[in-house]
């Protein structure tokens, strides 16, 4: 069973504005999160600790986010997350809960607000 979760959601907001909102949301979910932005692309990688959005989630996680063109001037946000160990390697066994799914769901729900 894979521990990686990938979800996407369409928004009416144009992609540059949605990218800015997504980066701001990551900082709101975890002020200590490490965010690495890809040069020239509307995508970033985030490393979360064990606490996201004030909720303890058992394991660290990495979430990769991309914002692409949607229909009628809107955008689509794609989020892929998986649990990682203390040195940033993906966990393939010993995952204690649905860490990745919870992180992606909190992120996509936060973009709706």
BELDA-V316579 format. One record per pair of residues at least 4 apart in sequence whose ideal C-beta (glycine too) atoms are under 8 Angstrom apart, sorted by the first residue. I is the first residue (numbers start at 1). GAP is how many residues later the second one is. D is the distance in whole Angstrom. If there is no record, write none. Layout:
I	GAP	D
I	GAP	D
This chain:
3	79	5
3	80	6
3	87	8
3	88	6
3	89	7
3	92	5
3	96	8
3	97	6
4	76	6
4	77	7
4	78	4
4	86	8
4	96	6
5	75	7
5	76	5
5	77	7
5	95	4
5	96	5
5	99	5
6	72	7
6	73	7
6	74	4
6	75	8
6	98	8
7	71	8
7	72	6
7	97	5
7	98	8
7	101	6
8	68	6
8	69	7
8	70	4
8	71	7
9	67	7
9	68	6
9	99	5
9	102	7
10	60	5
10	61	7
10	64	6
10	65	7
10	66	5
11	7	6
11	59	7
11	63	6
11	64	5
11	65	7
11	66	7
11	100	7
12	60	8
12	61	8
12	62	5
13	4	5
13	5	5
13	8	7
13	61	7
13	62	6
14	4	7
14	59	6
14	60	7
14	61	6
15	4	6
15	27	6
15	52	5
15	53	7
15	54	6
15	55	8
15	60	4
16	4	7
16	26	7
17	4	6
18	4	6
18	49	5
18	57	4
18	59	6
18	93	7
19	4	7
19	23	4
19	48	4
19	56	8
20	4	6
21	4	6
21	90	6
22	4	7
22	22	8
22	43	6
22	45	6
22	55	6
22	85	8
22	89	6
23	4	7
23	12	6
23	14	7
23	21	6
24	4	6
25	4	6
25	82	7
25	85	5
25	86	6
26	4	7
26	7	5
26	9	6
26	18	8
26	20	5
26	37	8
26	39	8
26	81	7
27	4	6
27	6	7
27	8	8
28	25	8
28	82	7
29	4	7
29	19	7
29	23	5
29	24	5
29	77	6
29	78	7
29	81	7
30	18	5
30	19	6
30	21	7
30	22	5
30	23	7
32	17	6
33	13	5
33	14	6
33	15	5
33	16	7
34	12	7
34	13	4
35	9	6
35	10	7
35	11	5
36	8	6
36	9	5
36	10	8
37	6	8
37	7	5
38	5	5
38	6	7
38	7	8
41	25	8
42	24	7
42	25	4
42	26	7
43	21	7
43	22	6
43	23	4
43	24	7
44	20	8
44	21	6
45	17	7
45	18	7
45	19	5
45	20	8
46	16	7
46	17	5
46	18	8
46	19	7
47	13	7
47	14	8
47	15	6
47	37	7
47	41	7
48	4	5
48	9	8
48	12	6
48	13	5
48	14	8
48	15	7
48	55	6
49	11	6
50	6	6
50	7	6
50	8	7
50	9	7
50	10	6
51	4	7
51	5	5
51	6	7
52	5	6
52	9	8
52	50	8
52	51	6
52	54	6
53	53	5
53	57	8
55	47	8
55	51	8
57	4	7
57	40	7
57	42	5
57	45	6
57	46	7
58	38	4
58	39	5
58	41	6
59	24	4
59	25	8
59	32	7
59	36	6
59	37	6
59	38	7
59	40	5
60	23	7
60	24	5
60	25	7
60	26	7
61	20	5
61	21	7
61	22	5
61	23	6
61	38	5
61	39	6
61	42	5
62	19	7
62	20	6
62	22	5
62	26	7
62	28	8
63	16	6
63	17	7
63	18	4
63	37	8
63	40	6
63	41	7
63	44	7
64	15	7
64	16	5
64	17	7
65	12	7
65	13	7
65	14	5
65	15	8
65	42	8
66	11	8
66	12	5
67	8	5
67	9	7
67	10	5
67	11	8
68	7	7
68	8	5
68	10	7
69	6	7
69	7	7
70	4	4
70	5	5
70	6	4
77	31	7
77	34	6
79	25	5
79	28	6
79	29	6
80	24	8
81	18	8
81	19	4
81	20	8
81	22	5
81	23	5
82	8	5
82	9	7
82	18	5
83	7	7
83	8	4
83	12	5
83	16	5
83	17	6
84	4	5
84	5	6
84	6	6
84	7	6
85	4	5
85	5	8
85	6	6
91	4	5
95	4	6
97	5	7
98	4	6
99	4	6
100	4	6
101	4	6
102	4	6
103	4	6
104	4	6
105	4	6
106	4	6
107	4	7
108	4	7
109	4	7
